[in-house]
Amino acid sequence: MVYNCQFVPLDKEVYCVGFRYGRTKPIVNRKPTLGIVKNNSYWRRFVPDKEKEHIIELRQYASSYYFADTYEEAVKKYNELVNVVYKKYYDLTYKISQNFIGGVPR
């Protein structure tokens, strides 16, 4: 099952994914990572199992993160998030290319 940051079960191992694109680069780019969501008195945070990974404070851009019970569900959700951005920019570049006179230059 896939959860957003409001409904993710606390203190249970889940996979975290997230993708959000800014004007020129990804602001959030979290590939499937296993960890635990913890709650303190102010906000939730995702604590990865690996020591090298950074803890994510689920405050700013919290809506860009999703959590899944299995790795397969996490991969599927991550690909959906990337595909939304890909389609947006693909459609935009297609519309722009329609303005070339004599076809698209190679």
N, C-alpha and C positions, 0 to 999 in steps of 0.2 A: 504494500500500500504506500502511496505517496502522500506526504503531508507538507503543509506550509509551516512557517515558523510558529504560528499560533497553536497548532494542533499536534505538533510533534510530541511523542511521548518522552518524558524526561527520564534521565538516568537509564536509558536503554540504548544499546548499540544500534546505530542507524548510519546510512550513507548520506552524506551531504553533497549536493550539487548546486551550482549557481552559474548564471551567465547573464551579464548585462553589458551592453556596448554603449560607450560614450560617443562623443563626436568623432574621435580619431582612433580610439583603441578600447579594448575591453576594460571596464571598471571592475567588474566581478568576473572571475574565470576560475571557478572551483570545479575541477573534475571529480568524479566519485571518490570520496574519502570516507573511510570508516571512523566513527567516533561516537561521542556521547554529548547530548544536549543537557546542559545544566542550567539551573535557574538561581539567580540571587535576588535580592529584594528589588532591583531596578530593571534588569533585562536578562534575556537568555543569552547563552554563549555556547558555541560548538567547540568541543575539545577533541581534537583528532587523537587517534591511537599512537601515531608516529610522533616522536619527539621533535623532528625537524619541521613539522607543519605548524603553522601559526593558528592560535586560537582566534575564532571569529566572534566578535561581539555583535549580536543580532539586533543592532539599532539602525544605523544608516544602511540603506539598501537591503533591509531584512526581507522585503518582498521579492528579492531576486534569488533567494535561497530556497531550496526544497530538500526534503528528506525522504528517504525510502528505506524499506525493510531489507530489500535484497539489492545486490549489485546490478542485476539485470534491469530492475525497475529504475535504478539511479541512472544507468546509461541511457535508457529510453528517454527519461525526462531531460537529461542534459542535452541529448541530440535534438529534442523538441525545442528547447530554449535557443540553441544555436541556429536551428532551421528558421525560426521566426526572424532573427536578425538577417540571416543569409537571404531569405526571400525578400525582405524589405529593401536591401541594397541591390539585389539582382533586379527587382522591378524598377527601382530608381535608375539604375544604369541603363536599362533597356529603354526607358522613357527618354532619357537624355540622348541616347544614341539615335533616336528617331529624328533628331534635328540636324544630323549631318546631311550635307548636300552631296549627292552622288554615291551614297553608301558609307559604311563604316570604314575609316582608314585602317590599314593593316600595318 
